[in-house]
Amino acid sequence: MPTQKQRLVLGVDILGMPQRHRVFIAINFPEDIKKKLATYQEKWPELPARWTKKENLHITLVFLGYISDEEIVETCKIVKEVAQKHQPFSISLNKVCYGPPQNQNKPPRMVWAEGDKSADLARLKNDLEKSLVGKVNFSLENREFSPHITLARIKTWEWKKIEPEERPDIEENIDLSFSVESIEIMESELKRGGAEYIVLESIQLGQI
């Protein structure tokens, strides 16, 4: 009989049920961009928030949720086919602010780095979603997509305890650009110290 570790490798959990993985498709950044974005957690030390680890900074293109090993294999195949049809492109980040945009009476949920809307990025995202839907079991997002990076998640209860006039005003223009040469299929493992991301496959754009 296989051990627990062996059973996990075989794609089943300790109870014999098929193992599922929390998977998303993302754009990762060059190291210099990650370093610059990570410096913002030093700018507002009084902000009650859990800051994203530098190595975890990314743009999520499609969040698939919990999918099976078979669906991961199918996802890799589909993403490769889609990536062949899209050439590398650039993304510009222009602002650090609270996000997402919402009613002013509600506390913010995150600190974002926002980017300019990109036709190339929108086409890539739409192509991925249309190609995956019906073949992988996931829910499509109905909201308008604009590139953003989650720099921090606000601790809501602590935020509410701060007097309104003492809450940090986060609204800063930035000017960061980078080239998107590949997209990654990522797995998120939720652990006590926060999520850890694993690259399952990195796929170059525009290559057959």
C-alpha positions as CSV (number, residue, x, y, z in Angstrom):
1,M,0.0,0.0,0.0
2,P,1.5,3.4,-0.9
3,T,2.5,5.9,1.8
4,Q,0.8,9.3,2.1
5,K,3.6,10.9,0.1
6,Q,3.4,8.3,-2.6
7,R,-0.4,8.7,-2.8
8,L,0.0,12.5,-3.2
9,V,2.5,11.9,-6.0
10,L,0.0,9.6,-7.7
11,G,-2.6,12.4,-7.7
12,V,-4.8,11.2,-4.8
13,D,-5.0,12.5,-1.2
14,I,-4.6,10.4,1.9
15,L,-8.3,9.5,1.8
16,G,-8.1,8.2,-1.7
17,M,-9.9,11.1,-3.3
18,P,-8.5,12.7,-6.5
19,Q,-6.2,15.6,-5.5
20,R,-7.2,19.1,-6.7
21,H,-4.8,22.0,-7.1
22,R,-5.5,25.8,-6.8
23,V,-4.3,27.0,-10.2
24,F,-4.1,30.3,-12.1
25,I,-2.5,31.7,-15.2
26,A,-0.3,34.7,-14.6
27,I,2.3,37.1,-15.8
28,N,5.4,37.3,-13.6
29,F,7.8,40.3,-13.6
30,P,11.6,40.9,-14.0
31,E,13.5,41.0,-10.7
32,D,14.1,44.7,-10.9
33,I,10.4,45.4,-11.2
34,K,9.6,43.2,-8.2
35,K,12.3,45.0,-6.1
36,K,10.8,48.4,-7.0
37,L,7.3,47.4,-6.2
38,A,8.4,45.7,-2.9
39,T,9.8,49.0,-1.6
40,Y,6.3,50.4,-1.2
41,Q,5.7,48.4,1.9
42,E,8.4,50.5,3.6
43,K,6.6,53.7,2.6
44,W,3.5,53.2,4.7
45,P,4.6,51.2,7.8
46,E,1.6,52.3,9.8
47,L,-0.8,50.8,7.3
48,P,-2.6,47.7,8.8
49,A,-2.0,45.3,6.0
50,R,-0.4,42.0,5.0
51,W,2.1,42.8,2.3
52,T,2.7,40.5,-0.6
53,K,6.1,38.8,-0.6
54,K,8.3,40.1,-3.4
55,E,8.6,36.7,-5.1
56,N,4.8,36.4,-5.2
57,L,4.1,39.6,-7.1
58,H,2.3,38.9,-10.4
59,I,-0.7,39.8,-12.6
60,T,-3.4,37.2,-12.7
61,L,-4.8,36.6,-16.2
62,V,-7.2,33.7,-15.4
63,F,-8.0,32.2,-12.0
64,L,-9.0,28.6,-12.5
65,G,-9.6,27.7,-8.8
66,Y,-9.3,24.1,-7.7
67,I,-8.8,21.8,-10.7
68,S,-7.8,18.1,-11.2
69,D,-4.5,16.7,-12.5
70,E,-6.2,15.9,-15.8
71,E,-7.4,19.5,-16.1
72,I,-3.9,20.8,-15.4
73,V,-2.7,18.7,-18.3
74,E,-5.5,20.1,-20.5
75,T,-4.7,23.6,-19.4
76,C,-1.1,23.3,-20.3
77,K,-2.0,22.1,-23.8
78,I,-4.5,24.9,-24.4
79,V,-2.3,27.7,-23.0
80,K,0.6,26.5,-25.3
81,E,-1.8,26.7,-28.3
82,V,-3.0,30.2,-27.3
83,A,0.5,31.5,-26.6
84,Q,1.7,30.6,-30.1
85,K,-0.8,33.2,-31.5
86,H,0.3,36.1,-29.4
87,Q,3.6,38.0,-29.7
88,P,5.5,39.6,-26.7
89,F,4.2,43.0,-25.7
90,S,4.8,45.7,-23.0
91,I,2.9,46.6,-19.9
92,S,3.2,50.0,-18.2
93,L,2.4,50.5,-14.5
94,N,1.4,54.1,-13.6
95,K,-0.1,54.3,-10.1
96,V,0.0,52.8,-6.6
97,C,-3.4,53.3,-4.9
98,Y,-6.1,51.6,-2.8
99,G,-8.2,49.0,-4.7
100,P,-10.4,47.9,-6.2
101,P,-12.4,51.0,-7.0
102,Q,-15.5,51.0,-4.8
103,N,-18.0,52.9,-2.6
104,Q,-16.2,55.5,-0.5
105,N,-18.2,54.4,2.5
106,K,-16.5,51.0,2.5
107,P,-12.9,50.4,3.6
108,P,-10.4,49.5,0.9
109,R,-9.5,45.9,0.6
110,M,-6.1,46.1,-1.0
111,V,-3.2,48.3,-2.1
112,W,-2.7,48.0,-5.9
113,A,-0.2,48.9,-8.5
114,E,-2.3,49.7,-11.6
115,G,-1.3,49.7,-15.2
116,D,-2.5,51.2,-18.4
117,K,-5.1,49.3,-20.3
118,S,-3.5,47.2,-22.9
119,A,-5.2,45.9,-26.1
120,D,-2.5,43.1,-26.4
121,L,-3.1,42.0,-22.7
122,A,-6.9,42.1,-23.2
123,R,-6.8,40.0,-26.3
124,L,-4.5,37.4,-24.6
125,K,-6.8,37.2,-21.6
126,N,-9.9,36.8,-23.7
127,D,-8.3,34.2,-25.9
128,L,-7.3,32.2,-22.9
129,E,-10.8,32.3,-21.4
130,K,-12.6,31.4,-24.6
131,S,-10.2,28.5,-25.2
132,L,-10.4,27.1,-21.7
133,V,-14.1,27.5,-21.0
134,G,-16.0,24.2,-21.4
135,K,-12.7,22.2,-21.3
136,V,-11.7,23.2,-17.7
137,N,-14.2,23.7,-15.0
138,F,-13.8,27.3,-13.8
139,S,-15.9,30.4,-13.4
140,L,-15.5,33.4,-15.8
141,E,-15.2,36.8,-14.2
142,N,-17.8,39.3,-15.5
143,R,-16.0,42.5,-14.4
144,E,-13.9,44.7,-16.7
145,F,-10.2,43.7,-16.6
146,S,-7.4,46.2,-16.1
147,P,-3.9,45.1,-15.2
148,H,-3.1,45.4,-11.5
149,I,-0.8,43.9,-8.9
150,T,-1.9,43.2,-5.3
151,L,0.8,44.8,-3.2
152,A,-1.0,44.3,0.1
153,R,-4.3,43.2,1.6
154,I,-5.9,45.5,4.2
155,K,-6.7,44.2,7.7
156,T,-10.2,45.5,7.7
157,W,-10.9,45.5,11.5
158,E,-7.6,47.2,12.3
159,W,-8.3,49.8,9.5
160,K,-11.7,50.6,11.0
161,K,-10.1,51.4,14.4
162,I,-7.9,54.2,12.8
163,E,-9.4,57.7,12.9
164,P,-10.3,58.7,9.3
165,E,-7.9,61.7,9.3
166,E,-5.0,59.4,10.4
167,R,-5.5,56.8,7.6
168,P,-2.6,57.0,5.1
169,D,-3.5,58.6,1.8
170,I,-2.2,56.2,-0.8
171,E,-2.2,57.7,-4.3
172,E,1.2,57.8,-6.0
173,N,2.1,58.0,-9.7
174,I,4.8,55.6,-10.8
175,D,6.4,54.9,-14.2
176,L,7.4,51.3,-14.6
177,S,7.4,49.3,-17.8
178,F,8.4,45.8,-18.7
179,S,8.2,43.3,-21.6
180,V,5.9,40.3,-21.3
181,E,7.7,37.4,-23.0
182,S,5.9,34.5,-21.4
183,I,2.9,33.5,-19.3
184,E,3.0,31.0,-16.4
185,I,0.6,28.3,-15.2
186,M,0.9,28.6,-11.4
187,E,-0.2,26.6,-8.4
188,S,-1.0,28.4,-5.1
189,E,-0.4,26.4,-1.9
190,L,-2.1,28.0,1.1
191,K,0.1,27.8,4.1
192,R,0.2,29.3,7.6
193,G,2.7,31.9,6.6
194,G,0.7,32.8,3.5
195,A,0.4,31.5,0.0
196,E,3.3,29.9,-1.8
197,Y,3.3,29.9,-5.6
198,I,4.8,27.2,-7.8
199,V,5.4,27.6,-11.5
200,L,3.9,24.4,-13.1
201,E,4.9,25.5,-16.6
202,S,6.3,28.7,-18.2
203,I,5.2,29.2,-21.8
204,Q,6.9,31.6,-24.2
205,L,4.7,33.9,-26.4
206,G,4.8,33.6,-30.2
207,Q,6.8,30.4,-30.3
208,I,5.7,27.2,-32.1
